[in-house]
Amino acid sequence: IASNRQDCSYRGLQTGIPRLDAALERVRQDFNIRDPRAYLLNNWYPDGKTSIAPHNHDFWSAILSFGTPRVFVLDGQPVLVGNGDLLVFGTQRHSVPKMPEVTEGRVSVAVFWYPEEQDDNNNNNNNSIGLGDDACAECGRSAEILQEAMDGQMYCEACWTNWNTRDVQVDGSTVEDDMLAAALELSLVEQ
């Protein structure tokens, strides 16, 4: 795919950045993403000279956008994607065209998954009763690394992040600023 953006990918839907992970967990829950091989692709578009050519995938995408608004073309139709927007689509052809007049950057955090792939252990209705020592108390998934929260329960990283941040209240601009900073940090880590 012709592109001049910078990108990096992460296996799974966790970044280690609590607020971004909480947003990704909400996307996972809201769209019932249960594909055990779902992963992230982070794209950094420093300005309007950066682009990605029209292409399509055989999986679904949920794209969180941070920074300067850019046009995203989906099945030949332009969509203006702004700061904090979420765009979810299937296997449609898509691209990000050049916009030379744009001088500011944009980061997209894309979740890629196959909706037909289901991890039967990824069920948020499970509770801690009857689960093994290697299972998350909230989602029931087995995890190599579990963390003990203040409630004494053991959580996988995604649920621990969600549990740890669920009572945090901040104004919208702080969350957006933190999310943009986190997405930029992720994008640059792999460089």
Wavefront OBJ file of the C-alpha trace (Angstrom):
o trace
v 0.000 0.000 0.000
v 1.522 3.308 -1.032
v 1.928 5.476 2.034
v 4.231 8.047 3.552
v 2.841 7.936 7.082
v 4.741 6.547 10.062
v 3.174 3.555 11.785
v 3.657 0.877 14.402
v 1.533 -2.076 15.454
v 0.735 -3.824 18.729
v -0.534 -7.330 19.245
v -3.719 -7.240 21.299
v -5.741 -4.210 22.314
v -3.571 -2.863 25.122
v -0.926 -0.177 24.987
v 0.055 0.290 28.635
v -1.327 3.841 28.566
v -4.272 3.744 31.004
v -6.606 6.286 29.389
v -6.017 5.007 25.881
v -6.469 1.428 27.089
v -9.752 2.431 28.771
v -10.985 3.927 25.466
v -9.910 0.803 23.581
v -11.674 -1.398 26.131
v -14.858 0.595 25.585
v -14.534 0.096 21.811
v -13.979 -3.631 22.411
v -17.093 -3.863 24.568
v -19.326 -1.581 22.472
v -18.563 -3.480 19.260
v -18.311 -6.921 20.903
v -14.764 -7.475 19.640
v -13.964 -11.028 20.716
v -11.293 -11.902 18.150
v -8.298 -13.220 20.147
v -5.987 -12.040 17.348
v -7.309 -8.453 17.228
v -4.498 -5.914 17.089
v -3.686 -2.197 16.925
v -2.052 -0.138 14.220
v -1.049 3.409 15.125
v -0.514 5.905 12.308
v 1.191 9.293 12.565
v 0.372 11.801 9.822
v 2.656 14.809 10.613
v 0.871 17.092 8.138
v -1.346 17.118 5.058
v 1.459 15.904 2.823
v 1.187 12.446 4.366
v -1.344 10.004 2.979
v -2.279 6.395 2.418
v -3.442 5.091 -0.961
v -6.871 3.474 -1.477
v -6.926 -0.104 -0.193
v -9.132 -2.548 1.660
v -8.720 -5.346 4.190
v -10.523 -8.601 4.788
v -11.140 -7.591 8.429
v -13.052 -4.826 10.226
v -11.571 -1.561 11.499
v -12.370 0.874 14.310
v -10.277 4.033 13.982
v -9.839 6.534 16.821
v -8.596 9.850 15.441
v -6.643 12.473 17.399
v -5.354 15.817 16.219
v -6.066 17.875 13.139
v -9.179 16.915 11.151
v -8.465 15.040 7.922
v -10.559 13.685 5.100
v -10.948 9.907 5.175
v -12.371 8.420 1.975
v -14.632 5.404 2.555
v -16.049 3.660 -0.542
v -15.371 6.799 -2.565
v -17.231 9.052 -0.106
v -15.249 11.692 1.823
v -15.732 11.768 5.596
v -14.176 14.522 7.695
v -12.666 12.775 10.725
v -11.987 15.130 13.618
v -10.208 15.038 16.955
v -11.708 12.323 19.158
v -13.856 10.780 16.402
v -14.345 7.033 16.047
v -14.959 5.556 12.595
v -15.979 1.875 12.362
v -16.272 0.023 9.063
v -16.002 -3.401 7.482
v -14.044 -4.384 4.400
v -14.749 -1.228 2.382
v -12.076 0.446 0.270
v -10.596 3.417 2.108
v -7.767 5.972 2.046
v -6.435 9.186 3.537
v -5.672 11.587 0.663
v -3.090 14.357 0.735
v -4.321 17.730 1.993
v -1.365 20.110 1.412
v -3.112 22.989 3.213
v -3.055 21.019 6.519
v 0.007 21.942 8.585
v -0.780 20.131 11.848
v -0.507 16.427 12.656
v -2.969 13.623 13.217
v -2.668 10.260 14.950
v -5.017 7.378 14.300
v -5.235 4.336 16.541
v -6.815 1.549 14.487
v -8.285 -1.637 15.945
v -8.328 -4.488 13.407
v -10.427 -7.608 13.970
v -12.436 -10.378 12.351
v -15.999 -10.191 13.724
v -16.587 -13.884 13.075
v -13.632 -14.864 15.290
v -14.812 -15.453 18.836
v -12.812 -16.226 21.962
v -15.354 -18.073 24.101
v -13.433 -17.125 27.245
v -13.799 -13.413 26.413
v -17.165 -12.976 28.110
v -17.831 -9.969 30.299
v -20.702 -11.744 32.050
v -18.319 -14.059 33.904
v -17.574 -13.390 37.533
v -14.841 -14.634 39.799
v -16.833 -17.590 41.166
v -15.456 -20.844 39.853
v -12.666 -19.262 37.820
v -9.146 -20.599 38.060
v -6.280 -18.655 39.612
v -5.118 -17.625 36.141
v -8.438 -16.029 35.096
v -9.475 -12.389 35.281
v -12.212 -11.715 37.871
v -14.101 -9.389 35.513
v -13.910 -10.898 32.014
v -12.925 -14.473 32.885
v -10.145 -14.602 30.315
v -7.015 -16.516 31.156
v -4.013 -14.238 31.272
v -0.304 -14.734 31.741
v -0.144 -11.603 33.870
v -2.836 -10.734 36.395
v -2.779 -7.725 38.699
v -4.413 -7.526 42.097
v -6.635 -4.480 42.496
v -7.603 -2.780 45.745
v -10.778 -4.889 45.884
v -8.594 -8.010 46.288
v -9.595 -9.448 42.903
v -7.146 -10.391 40.144
v -7.578 -8.646 36.763
v -6.026 -8.929 33.319
v -4.303 -5.756 32.137
v -7.290 -4.386 30.179
v -9.798 -4.975 32.976
v -7.369 -3.731 35.621
v -6.937 -0.515 33.657
v -10.705 -0.221 33.319
v -11.236 -0.966 37.038
v -8.440 1.399 38.053
v -9.771 4.310 35.972
v -13.553 3.850 36.188
v -13.942 6.392 39.010
v -11.557 8.959 37.515
v -13.426 12.132 36.529
v -11.684 14.708 34.359
v -12.909 17.391 31.989
v -13.138 16.483 28.284
v -10.246 18.658 27.157
v -7.843 16.981 29.583
v -8.865 13.540 28.335
v -8.436 14.627 24.701
v -5.041 16.184 25.431
v -3.907 13.088 27.315
v -5.209 10.765 24.585
v -3.409 12.719 21.857
v -0.191 12.740 23.885
v -0.534 8.998 24.532
v -1.190 8.224 20.878
v 1.792 10.321 19.805
v 3.968 8.597 22.399
v 2.890 5.185 21.092
v 3.577 6.203 17.523
v 7.090 7.343 18.339
v 8.038 4.403 20.594
v 8.406 2.057 17.640
v 10.466 4.545 15.577
l 1 2 3 4 5 6 7 8 9 10 11 12 13 14 15 16 17 18 19 20 21 22 23 24 25 26 27 28 29 30 31 32 33 34 35 36 37 38 39 40 41 42 43 44 45 46 47 48 49 50 51 52 53 54 55 56 57 58 59 60 61 62 63 64 65 66 67 68 69 70 71 72 73 74 75 76 77 78 79 80 81 82 83 84 85 86 87 88 89 90 91 92 93 94 95 96 97 98 99 100 101 102 103 104 105 106 107 108 109 110 111 112 113 114 115 116 117 118 119 120 121 122 123 124 125 126 127 128 129 130 131 132 133 134 135 136 137 138 139 140 141 142 143 144 145 146 147 148 149 150 151 152 153 154 155 156 157 158 159 160 161 162 163 164 165 166 167 168 169 170 171 172 173 174 175 176 177 178 179 180 181 182 183 184 185 186 187 188 189 190 191
